[in-house]
Every structure is written in C-alpha cells, then in structure tokens.
C-alpha cells in the first residue's frame, strides 16, 4: 500500500508539472508592463539575513514563462508577527495565517507565496488548498504545518491549482539560498511594473542588526492593513510580543497611510520574521530604548516600501503627499487627508496637471471632519492657494499650473482649528489605470 500511495503521488505531481509546462508553451504570459515613471533607479542591494533562505519557481499558476512561486525557509527560533487585511471577504490564506501568527514555537518557519491567483472567494476548496500547500511544505522542510504561512495574490473567485505549486517543491527546496530575496520580490508581482525592496540596519547593544523587506502592490490599494503583500526579515533577537507591537504600530504609520484607488483587497498581509541570528541583546519590550531604536529603523523601511507601492500605482505618473494640519484631532486630520487622496476628481485633476483647488475644497467639505471655510488654508507645495474662504491674493493659475507639472507634489491643508495632523500618500488617476483594470483577467 505504501508503494501505491507513493506512485499515485508521483503521478499527481507529474500531471501538475505537465499542466504548468503546457501553460508555458501556450505562451499565455502577458508582456511585462512598462516600468512606472516614478520607479526608483534599480532594485536595491539587499543584505543577507542570517537564518533566512529563499527560492523561486515557475508553477504556471495562471501564466506561463514567469516565476510565480516563492518559498522562504526560516531557521529554528524564528518569531513571526503580522498584520492582515480587515476585509469581510478575507481569503483562506489570510484566515489561516491570522490563526497561526501568535502561536509560540521554537520550530523554524516557512512562507510560501504564489501570484496569479488570489485563492479568495473559493469556498471550502480555498481552505483545502491552503492546508494542502502548508502540509506539503511542512513535510519537505520538517516543520509543523502550524509554522507554514501561505499567501496568494491575483484573480479572485477562481480555484487555486495548488497541485502546480506543490509540484515545484523539489525545485524550491533544492534551490534555497540566503541571497535569493531579490528573486522572491519578482516572483510575487502581479500588475506591478517593478519589484520592490528595501533594507536598513540598526545598532542594538553595540551589535549591527539587519532588516530587509520586499513588497508587491500596484492596484486595489487602500488603508485597512494595508492592501498588498509585504515580507520583512531581520536577524534581530526579539520576542514575538515586541515584534508584533513594532509591526502593528509601523503599519499604521506607513501602509495604512497610502491609497491608490480606495479599494481594499481580500488577500493581503504583512509578515515579519525575526530569526534571532544576530549577536545583539534580546529585545523584550518595544518601549525600551533598544525596542524604540529597532522600531525607528523598521518604520523607515516600512515607509520606504509603502511609498514604492504608491509610486507603482496602476498608471501612475504623479506621487502625491497630502499633509493636513490644524485639525481638531489626528482622526479628523486623517479623514480630510484620505478624502482628498481618494477623490477621483482630485486625482484626475492631478493627472491632467490642472491646479483645480476647488476640488480640494470639495473633498474637505465631504470628509465628515470639522472644518470652517473661513479659517482653512490650502497650499500646493510652497504656494498659498486659498485662505479665509477665498483665493489668496498672491496666487495665480500660472503658478499652480507650473507646480502641477512636477512628478512629486504636496497638497497642504491647514484647518486652523486645533493641533491634529496627518500625512497620507497617493498617486494620480490616469487613463492607463482604466486600461489595466478593464482587461485584468483577459
């Protein structure tokens, strides 16, 4: 019976590989999109994170001819933290990871990610696919299934061909390498025009701690975790509770402050893994001096990745910071900032390089935050546009039009009601966004 089972498993794996190969031969991969004009100059050099190894493979999950699966293998002693989309229609992988994230374990861990299919809104089959993938990875790496985290991104509502993924595990486990994180950044892309990565270091107790992260995200981006896939790796020695505190606070100040199109995804999450391989002292409290130093470094890296996602907003040609001050509270400031950042009228005006500040006035008024027309002021960068209920005497359309030609813009609002403030980041809304999303599944 044992031989029969093994034979059946081999046949199943071969069928999955054949299906993936057929997809590749069919040439169904879409041509790579042109790189966003707001993209950084090249992919950054990422440091090796001791205790973390990575590999990628072509599974043909949706398209052939591209890497679409990545595996991260993390050493024993690794602690995991995460934040997750709060969508009411969360995918099976999100629900599974949420249930596992707080478990205390000295075992190693693994993260497996596929692109091309979100495995969302797929009923019980979605959960079965997650369990099958997690179980197969656990068996290959000698881990408990509770220490295997999966993510899926891509089309919603289609069954995940998980056999194509599990069929790549020989390739993946045989290729694991500590310097393959840049390859992983490419494997998780969907409509992204460039892979996103960032790194930083921080000194804890006289020892250097390394942090590196990758992200994917281009559309369906709005604060609510935020909506994208993000994986951060560090060799810091830190407790799970302290790492979770740092990640949760950092998310609120970075990924939850960006928006491309106001849409919140079903599938997205941030996972952070601390291998504990550094020689730095253990961080037991996020509020300690060591914890604060680590948090400052982590927050900078998270904000870098968050900005990269906005810069790759589908069809984006402008990167926009919306800075609100003088609100009754920080919450009110955030309401105003997000109302401006999510307004299609504001975003299309930015795309057209039209300094239509009346649309900013409109967004402030609809936000639900307290505002006084005769007290607030509006700026485009350094230029005072409007104050005390009317256009500023020094402002001209020519000044505004010249400013709007820039690629990086700041819309400033001072409500002059209190000390509340907020900053959010967004991009413009162009015809290209419509083109990308009109044929996303074709």
C-alpha positions as CSV (number, residue, x, y, z in Angstrom):
1,X,0.0,0.0,0.0
2,X,2.9,2.3,0.8
3,X,4.3,1.9,-2.7
4,X,0.9,2.5,-4.3
5,X,0.5,5.8,-2.4
6,X,3.9,6.9,-3.4
7,X,3.2,6.0,-7.1
8,X,-0.1,7.9,-7.0
9,X,1.7,10.9,-5.5
10,X,4.3,10.9,-8.2
11,X,1.7,10.6,-11.0
12,X,-0.2,13.5,-9.4
13,X,2.9,15.6,-9.3
14,X,3.8,14.8,-12.9
15,X,0.4,15.8,-14.1
16,X,0.7,19.1,-12.3
17,X,4.1,19.7,-13.9
18,X,2.7,18.8,-17.3
19,X,-0.1,21.3,-16.8
20,X,2.3,24.0,-15.8
21,X,4.5,23.2,-18.8
22,X,1.5,23.4,-21.2
23,X,0.7,26.8,-19.8
24,X,4.2,27.9,-20.5
25,X,4.2,26.5,-24.1
26,X,0.9,28.2,-24.7
27,X,2.6,31.5,-24.2
28,X,-0.1,32.9,-22.1
29,X,2.1,35.2,-20.1
30,X,1.3,38.8,-20.7
31,X,4.1,41.1,-21.8
32,X,5.8,42.9,-19.0
33,X,4.2,46.3,-18.4
34,X,6.4,49.4,-19.0
35,X,8.1,50.5,-15.8
36,X,6.4,53.3,-13.8
37,X,8.0,56.7,-14.4
38,X,8.0,57.1,-10.6
39,X,10.1,53.9,-10.1
40,X,13.3,54.0,-8.1
41,X,16.6,53.6,-10.1
42,X,17.1,49.9,-10.0
43,X,16.5,47.3,-7.3
44,X,18.4,47.9,-4.1
45,X,21.2,45.6,-2.9
46,X,19.7,43.6,0.0
47,X,21.8,42.2,2.8
48,X,21.9,38.6,3.7
49,X,19.6,37.9,6.7
50,X,21.2,35.1,8.7
51,X,18.7,32.3,9.3
52,X,16.6,33.0,6.2
53,X,16.8,31.3,2.8
54,X,14.7,31.9,-0.3
55,X,13.9,30.2,-3.6
56,X,11.5,30.8,-6.6
57,X,10.0,28.6,-9.3
58,X,7.7,28.7,-12.3
59,X,4.5,26.9,-11.4
60,X,2.2,28.2,-14.2
61,X,-0.4,29.1,-11.7
62,X,-2.0,31.5,-14.2
63,X,0.6,32.5,-16.7
64,X,3.5,30.6,-18.2
65,X,7.0,31.7,-18.7
66,X,7.4,33.6,-15.4
67,X,8.3,32.9,-11.8
68,X,5.2,32.9,-9.7
69,X,6.0,31.0,-6.5
70,X,8.5,31.9,-3.8
71,X,9.5,30.0,-0.7
72,X,11.2,31.4,2.4
73,X,12.7,28.9,4.9
74,X,13.4,30.3,8.4
75,X,15.7,28.9,11.0
76,X,14.6,27.4,14.3
77,X,14.0,30.1,16.9
78,X,12.4,32.5,14.4
79,X,9.5,34.5,15.7
80,X,6.7,35.7,13.4
81,X,4.4,38.8,13.5
82,X,1.9,40.1,11.0
83,X,-0.9,42.5,10.1
84,X,-3.8,41.5,7.9
85,X,-6.5,43.0,5.7
86,X,-9.7,43.6,7.6
87,X,-11.8,42.8,4.5
88,X,-15.0,40.9,5.4
89,X,-14.3,38.6,2.4
90,X,-10.7,37.6,3.5
91,X,-9.1,34.8,1.6
92,X,-8.4,31.4,3.1
93,X,-4.6,32.1,3.3
94,X,-5.3,35.3,5.4
95,X,-7.6,33.5,7.8
96,X,-5.1,30.7,8.2
97,X,-2.1,33.0,8.8
98,X,-4.1,35.0,11.3
99,X,-4.8,31.9,13.3
100,X,-1.2,30.9,13.3
101,X,0.6,34.2,13.8
102,X,0.5,34.3,17.6
103,X,1.5,30.7,18.3
104,X,4.6,30.3,20.4
105,X,7.1,27.9,18.9
106,X,10.8,27.3,18.8
107,X,10.5,25.5,15.5
108,X,11.6,27.0,12.2
109,X,9.0,28.5,9.9
110,X,8.3,28.9,6.2
111,X,6.4,31.3,3.9
112,X,5.1,30.2,0.5
113,X,3.6,32.8,-1.8
114,X,2.0,32.4,-5.2
115,X,1.0,35.1,-7.7
116,X,-1.6,34.9,-10.4
117,X,-4.5,33.5,-8.3
118,X,-5.8,35.0,-5.0
119,X,-7.5,31.8,-3.8
120,X,-10.2,34.1,-2.5
121,X,-14.0,33.5,-2.6
122,X,-13.4,29.9,-3.5
123,X,-15.4,28.3,-0.7
124,X,-14.2,25.2,1.2
125,X,-11.9,24.4,-1.7
126,X,-9.8,27.5,-0.8
127,X,-9.2,26.3,2.7
128,X,-8.4,22.8,1.4
129,X,-5.8,24.3,-1.0
130,X,-4.1,26.2,1.9
131,X,-3.9,23.1,4.0
132,X,-2.6,21.0,1.1
133,X,0.2,23.5,0.4
134,X,1.1,24.0,4.0
135,X,1.2,20.3,4.6
136,X,3.4,19.6,1.7
137,X,5.8,22.4,2.6
138,X,5.9,21.2,6.2
139,X,6.7,17.6,5.1
140,X,9.5,18.8,2.8
141,X,11.1,21.1,5.4
142,X,10.4,19.0,8.6
143,X,8.2,21.7,10.1
144,X,4.8,21.6,11.8
145,X,2.1,22.7,9.4
146,X,1.3,25.4,12.0
147,X,4.6,27.1,11.2
148,X,3.9,27.3,7.4
149,X,2.4,30.6,6.3
150,X,0.9,30.9,2.8
151,X,-0.2,33.9,0.7
152,X,-1.9,34.1,-2.7
153,X,-2.4,37.2,-4.9
154,X,-4.1,37.6,-8.2
155,X,-7.5,36.9,-9.6
156,X,-10.4,36.5,-7.2
157,X,-13.0,33.7,-7.5
158,X,-11.1,31.1,-9.3
159,X,-10.0,27.8,-7.8
160,X,-6.3,27.7,-7.0
161,X,-4.5,24.9,-9.0
162,X,-2.4,24.1,-5.9
163,X,-1.0,20.9,-7.4
164,X,1.0,23.0,-9.7
165,X,2.5,24.8,-6.6
166,X,3.2,21.6,-4.7
167,X,4.8,20.1,-7.8
168,X,7.5,22.8,-7.6
169,X,8.6,21.9,-4.1
170,X,11.6,19.7,-5.2
171,X,12.8,22.7,-7.2
172,X,12.2,25.2,-4.4
173,X,13.7,23.2,-1.6
174,X,16.8,22.4,-3.7
175,X,17.3,26.0,-4.7
176,X,17.0,27.6,-1.2
177,X,19.7,30.2,-0.8
178,X,20.4,33.1,1.5
179,X,20.9,35.7,-1.2
180,X,17.8,35.0,-3.3
181,X,15.4,37.6,-1.7
182,X,15.5,39.8,-4.8
183,X,14.3,36.9,-6.9
184,X,11.4,36.4,-4.4
185,X,10.5,40.1,-4.9
186,X,9.9,39.4,-8.6
187,X,8.0,36.2,-8.1
188,X,5.2,37.8,-6.1
189,X,4.5,40.6,-8.6
190,X,1.1,40.8,-10.4
191,X,0.4,44.1,-12.2
192,X,3.5,45.6,-10.6
193,X,5.9,47.2,-13.1
194,X,8.9,46.7,-10.9
195,X,10.0,44.6,-7.9
196,X,10.0,46.4,-4.5
197,X,12.7,46.0,-1.9
198,X,14.3,47.9,0.9
199,X,16.8,47.4,3.7
200,X,18.3,49.1,6.7
201,X,20.5,48.5,9.7
202,X,20.3,49.5,13.4
203,X,22.8,49.1,16.2
204,X,21.5,47.4,19.3
205,X,23.8,46.9,22.2
206,X,26.8,47.6,20.0
207,X,25.8,45.0,17.5
208,X,24.5,45.5,14.0
209,X,21.0,44.2,13.2
210,X,20.0,43.7,9.6
211,X,16.5,44.3,8.3
212,X,15.3,43.6,4.7
213,X,11.9,43.6,3.1
214,X,10.1,43.1,-0.2
215,X,6.5,44.1,-1.2
216,X,4.1,43.8,-4.0
217,X,1.2,46.1,-4.8
218,X,0.1,48.4,-7.6
219,X,-3.7,48.4,-7.6
220,X,-6.5,47.6,-5.1
221,X,-4.6,49.7,-2.6
222,X,-6.3,51.4,0.3
223,X,-5.6,51.5,4.1
224,X,-7.0,48.6,6.0
225,X,-3.9,46.7,7.0
226,X,-2.8,47.8,4.2
227,X,-3.7,46.0,1.0
228,X,-0.7,44.4,-0.6
229,X,1.8,41.6,0.2
230,X,4.8,42.5,2.4
231,X,7.5,40.3,3.8
232,X,10.1,41.6,6.2
233,X,13.1,39.7,7.5
234,X,15.5,40.6,10.3
235,X,18.2,38.8,12.3
236,X,17.1,40.7,15.5
237,X,16.7,38.9,18.7
238,X,13.2,40.0,19.8
239,X,10.2,38.4,21.5
240,X,7.0,37.8,19.5
241,X,5.0,40.3,21.5
242,X,7.6,43.0,21.0
243,X,7.9,42.3,17.3
244,X,4.1,42.4,16.9
245,X,3.9,45.7,18.7
246,X,6.5,47.2,16.4
247,X,4.9,45.9,13.2
248,X,1.4,46.9,14.2
249,X,2.4,50.5,15.0
250,X,4.6,50.7,12.0
251,X,1.8,49.6,9.7
252,X,-0.5,52.3,11.0
253,X,2.2,54.9,10.1
254,X,3.1,53.6,6.7
255,X,1.0,51.0,4.8
256,X,-2.2,52.3,6.4
257,X,-1.4,55.8,5.1
258,X,-1.3,55.1,1.4
259,X,-4.1,54.8,-1.2
260,X,-4.1,54.2,-5.0
261,X,-7.7,53.6,-5.7
262,X,-9.6,53.3,-2.3
263,X,-10.2,49.6,-2.8
264,X,-9.3,47.1,0.0
265,X,-8.2,43.7,-1.1
266,X,-9.3,40.2,0.1
267,X,-5.9,38.6,0.3
268,X,-3.2,40.8,1.6
269,X,-1.0,40.7,4.6
270,X,2.3,41.7,6.1
271,X,4.5,39.0,7.6
272,X,7.7,39.8,9.6
273,X,10.2,37.2,10.6
274,X,12.9,37.7,13.2
275,X,15.5,34.8,13.0
276,X,17.4,35.8,16.2
277,X,20.7,35.1,14.5
278,X,22.4,38.4,15.4
279,X,24.6,38.8,18.4
280,X,22.5,41.8,19.6
281,X,20.8,41.6,23.0
282,X,17.2,40.4,23.2
283,X,14.5,43.0,22.8
284,X,11.8,42.1,25.2
285,X,9.8,45.3,25.3
286,X,9.0,47.5,22.3
287,X,9.0,50.6,24.6
288,X,12.6,50.0,25.8
289,X,15.4,52.1,24.3
290,X,16.5,49.1,22.3
291,X,12.9,48.5,21.2
292,X,12.5,52.1,20.1
293,X,15.7,52.1,18.1
294,X,14.6,48.9,16.4
295,X,11.1,50.4,15.7
296,X,12.6,53.6,14.2
297,X,14.6,51.5,11.8
298,X,11.7,49.2,11.0
299,X,9.3,52.2,10.5
300,X,11.7,53.8,8.0
301,X,11.9,50.6,6.0
302,X,8.1,50.1,6.0
303,X,7.5,53.7,4.9
304,X,10.0,53.2,2.0
305,X,8.2,50.1,0.8
306,X,4.8,51.8,1.2
307,X,5.9,54.7,-0.9
308,X,7.2,52.3,-3.6
309,X,3.8,50.8,-3.8
310,X,2.2,54.2,-4.4
311,X,4.9,55.0,-7.0
312,X,3.8,51.9,-8.8
313,X,0.1,52.7,-8.7
314,X,-1.5,51.4,-11.8
315,X,-1.0,54.0,-14.5
316,X,0.6,56.5,-12.0
317,X,2.6,59.5,-13.3
318,X,2.5,61.6,-10.1
319,X,3.4,60.9,-6.5
320,X,1.3,63.0,-4.1
321,X,1.7,63.7,-0.4
322,X,-1.4,65.1,1.3
323,X,-0.5,66.9,4.5
324,X,-3.2,68.1,6.9
325,X,-2.6,70.2,10.0
326,X,-4.6,72.3,12.4
327,X,-7.5,69.7,12.8
328,X,-9.5,69.2,16.0
329,X,-7.8,65.7,16.3
330,X,-5.5,63.4,14.4
331,X,-8.5,61.4,13.4
332,X,-10.1,64.4,11.8
333,X,-6.9,65.3,10.0
334,X,-6.8,61.7,8.6
335,X,-10.4,62.0,7.4
336,X,-9.6,65.1,5.5
337,X,-6.4,63.7,4.1
338,X,-8.0,60.5,2.9
339,X,-11.0,62.3,1.4
340,X,-8.5,64.4,-0.7
341,X,-6.3,61.4,-1.6
342,X,-9.2,59.2,-2.6
343,X,-11.2,61.8,-4.6
344,X,-11.3,60.8,-8.3
345,X,-11.8,64.4,-9.1
346,X,-8.7,65.5,-7.3
347,X,-6.7,62.6,-8.7
348,X,-7.8,63.2,-12.3
349,X,-7.0,66.9,-12.0
350,X,-3.5,66.0,-10.8
351,X,-3.1,63.7,-13.8
352,X,-4.2,66.5,-16.1
353,X,-1.8,68.9,-14.3
354,X,-4.8,71.1,-13.6
355,X,-4.5,73.2,-10.4
356,X,-8.2,72.8,-9.7
357,X,-8.0,73.7,-5.9
358,X,-11.8,73.8,-5.8
359,X,-11.8,70.0,-5.9
360,X,-9.7,70.1,-2.7
361,X,-12.2,72.3,-1.1
362,X,-14.9,69.9,-2.1
363,X,-13.0,66.9,-0.6
364,X,-12.5,68.7,2.7
365,X,-16.2,69.5,2.9
366,X,-17.3,65.9,2.3
367,X,-14.8,64.3,4.6
368,X,-17.0,64.4,7.7
369,X,-14.3,66.2,9.7
370,X,-14.9,69.5,11.4
371,X,-13.9,72.4,9.1
372,X,-14.5,76.1,8.8
373,X,-14.5,77.5,5.3
374,X,-13.3,81.0,6.5
375,X,-10.4,79.7,8.6
376,X,-8.8,76.9,6.5
377,X,-5.9,77.4,4.0
378,X,-4.7,75.3,1.0
379,X,-1.2,75.1,-0.4
380,X,0.2,73.5,-3.5
381,X,3.8,72.8,-2.3
382,X,5.1,76.2,-1.1
383,X,2.4,78.2,-2.8
384,X,-0.5,79.6,-0.8
385,X,-3.6,78.9,-2.9
386,X,-6.5,79.8,-0.8
387,X,-7.3,81.1,2.7
388,X,-10.1,82.8,4.7
389,X,-12.7,81.5,2.4
390,X,-11.3,82.7,-0.9
391,X,-8.4,82.5,-3.3
392,X,-5.1,84.0,-2.0
393,X,-4.3,87.4,-3.5
394,X,-0.8,86.3,-4.4
395,X,-1.9,83.1,-6.2
396,X,-2.3,82.8,-10.0
397,X,-3.4,79.9,-12.2
398,X,0.0,80.1,-13.9
399,X,1.8,79.5,-10.5
400,X,-0.5,76.5,-9.9
401,X,-0.1,75.1,-13.4
402,X,3.6,75.3,-13.3
403,X,3.8,73.5,-9.9
404,X,1.5,70.7,-11.1
405,X,3.9,69.7,-13.9
406,X,6.2,68.2,-11.3
407,X,6.3,64.4,-10.6
408,X,6.2,64.8,-6.9
409,X,3.6,67.1,-5.4
410,X,2.4,68.1,-1.9
411,X,-1.2,69.3,-1.2
412,X,-1.3,71.0,2.1
413,X,-4.3,71.9,4.2
414,X,-4.3,73.8,7.5
415,X,-7.8,73.7,9.1
416,X,-6.7,76.2,11.9
417,X,-8.9,74.5,14.4
418,X,-6.5,72.6,16.7
419,X,-3.3,70.6,16.7
420,X,-4.4,67.4,14.9
421,X,-2.3,66.4,11.9
422,X,-1.9,63.5,9.4
423,X,0.0,62.7,6.2
424,X,-1.1,60.2,3.5
425,X,0.3,59.4,0.1
426,X,-1.4,58.7,-3.1
427,X,-1.0,59.0,-6.9
428,X,-2.9,60.4,-9.8
429,X,-5.6,58.6,-11.8
430,X,-4.9,58.2,-15.5
431,X,-6.4,56.5,-18.5
432,X,-3.9,53.8,-18.0
433,X,-5.5,52.7,-14.8
434,X,-8.7,52.0,-16.7
435,X,-6.9,50.1,-19.4
436,X,-5.1,47.9,-16.9
437,X,-8.2,47.0,-14.9
438,X,-10.6,46.7,-17.9
439,X,-8.8,43.6,-19.1
440,X,-7.2,42.4,-15.9
441,X,-8.5,38.8,-16.4
442,X,-8.1,38.5,-20.1
